[in-house]
Amino acid sequence: MITDGAKRMGFQDAEITQGEREWVLVDAFDTENGNWENVPSELREKYLHNFPEAGADHHIFVLLLDEQGAHALRKVRFFTRDGQHSATREPEPSGWANIPVWNNQPQGGESAWMHQPLGAQGATSGGGLVNGHHTTLFVVLQRVPTGVGPGPDPDPGPDPDPDEPLHVDVAEGKQVIVSWAGDEGLMVKLTPKGFGRIELDIK
């Protein structure tokens, strides 16, 4: 999830690789004046525990997770695009590495700050005081094998009965690709007006 507040802070995702692994974005969100009230509830439930630094109000925080979703506890490099500032930070006991920042961040504009796992190629960016307000950016990255996409559907449901006709509900003028038992599939186009049902009796 990337919140609108993170976008206002100039957050941009990026391709980040490190050896045979890559770091993919899990979440990016923000707080203002250290207040988490406007953070989506699912993010508060995920991250607002055992996190004593959470109320920092002019910072960038990065949390790195391993393949299993546990804290990777790796160093994070924070640096500016112009090369004038660079710092490598150890994660706190909470798992988050952070740096205080004081630069003004134009709302939605390109941020001066970039951040990456130490030794990686590529970096996310974002952070700063949006129009002078005390805002903090939180970025969560997870390490995965390079080229590995989402896992299989954990609940794919039962296979269709090949002896039963297949019913497809579609709206007027819509096309539906129907795959059946590994065949190449059928292209179906509904032509009657309104909603309707097409019955496919596949033999």
N, C-alpha and C positions, 0 to 999 in steps of 0.2 A: 504494500500500500504506500502510495505517495500522497501525502495530504496537500491541500491547497496552500496551507501555511508553509510547507517545505518548498513548494514552487515559488512562493513569494520571496523566499530566501535564496532564490537562484539555484535550487538543487537540480543537478543533472546527473543521471545515471551514466555508466560507462562500462565498456568491456574491460574487465580486469583479469589478467592471467598470471599464473605463478607456477612454472614448471608444467606438470601434467594436470594441474588443477586450475579452476577459475573461481572467482568470487562473484556471486550473483546477489542482486539486491533483494532483501526481504521486506524492509520497511524504511521509510523516511518521513519524519514528522517533526513538529516544532512545538515549542511553548513560548509564551510571552510573559515576562516578569516572573519566570519560574513557576507559573501556574499551569497545572495539568488538566484543569476543568474542561478545556476545549479540545483535549486530545480524545480521539475516538475511544469508546469504552473498551473495545477489544484490544487496543494497544496498551491502555492502562493496565488491563488484566495481564497482558503478556510481560510487560517490562517494569511496572511500578511496584517492585518488591525487591527487597535486599539491594536497594539502590539509593544510598544516602546522599549521593551527589545530584539527584534528580532535580532539585530546585535551583540549580545554577542558572543564572539568567542572561549570560552573554558568552555562551560557549558553543563549541561543536563537540558532540560526542559520537564515537564510533564503537559499535559492538560487533566483534567478529565471532561467528559460530562455525563449528566444524561440521563434517558431513552428517553427524547424528543430531545436530542442533544444540550441542553443548557449547559452553564458552570456550573458544579456541585459545584465549589468553595469549594473543600475539601482539607485538608492538604495532603501532599505527604511526605513519608519517603524515604530518600536516605541513602544507607549504603553500605559498602564494604563487600566482601565475607569473609574477614579475621576478621571482627568485629572490626577493629581498628577505623573506622570512621562511624558515624551515625548522621543524622540531619533530623529534621522534619521542613518542610517549608510550610508557608502559600502561597496560590496563590496570585500573583500580581493582580492589577485591570484588567489586560489583561486576567486573568483566568489561566495563566501559573505559576506553581511553578518551581523553578530552584535552581541549586547549581553550583558554579564554581568548576572545577576539573583541576588538574595539572598532573595527572598520565600519563605516556606514555602508549599508547594502541597499541600493535602489530596488524598490519593490519589483520583483520579477526579472530584474536585470542579471547580467552575468556576475557571478560571485568571484571575488579575488582569491577565495580559499579552495584548496583541493585536498583530498585525503585518500590514503591507500594503505593496505597492509604492507608493512615494511618488506621490501624486496620484490614487490609485485610490479607488473607492467600495466599501466592505466590507472586512472583515479576518478572517483566521484568528485563532485564539486558542490559548493554551496555553503552558506553561512555568513553571518555578519549582523549588524544591528539594522533591521529593516526600517528605513526612514528615521533612524536614530532611536528606535524603540529597543528595549532590552529583549532580544529574541535569541532562542537557543535551538540549534538543529541537532536532531538525533538520526543517525544512519546505522542500519543493521545489515551486515553482509554475511553470506554463508558460503563456505568452501564446498565445491562439488567437483567431481571429475569432469574434465573438459569434454564438451560435446554431449553430455548426458542431459536429456530433457526430462520433463515430468514423468513420474512413475505411472504404471498402469492404473486404470480405474479400480479402486479398491472394492467396488460393489457393482460389477458390470451387469448383474441380473442374469436370469436364465436365458439360454439359447432359445430362439423361436422354434415352435413345432413345425417341421417341414411339411406336415400334412394339412396344416391350417392355412387358409388364405391370409395374406398380409394386408392389414388395413392402414391406410395413411391419410391423416387429416391435414389438409392444406388449404390455404386461402386462395382466392381467385388470382390467376396469373402467376402463382409461385411455382418454382421448380424444386423438386426434392430428389436427391440421389438416394437410392435404396440399394444397400448391399445385402446379398443373401448367400449365406454359406460359402463365403470366399469367392463367389462369382464376381464378374466385373461390375455388376449392378445394372440398374435400370434408370433411365431418365423419365420422370413422370411430370406432365404439365396439366394442370387443371384448367379447363376451358369454360365450364359453365359459370354463370354469374353467382356471386356470393360464395359462402363457404360450402364445402362438399367433402365427400369421402370417396376415394378410389379404392377398389378392391383388386388386389393382385393375386391371382391364383397361379402360383409358380409350380410347375411340374418338372 
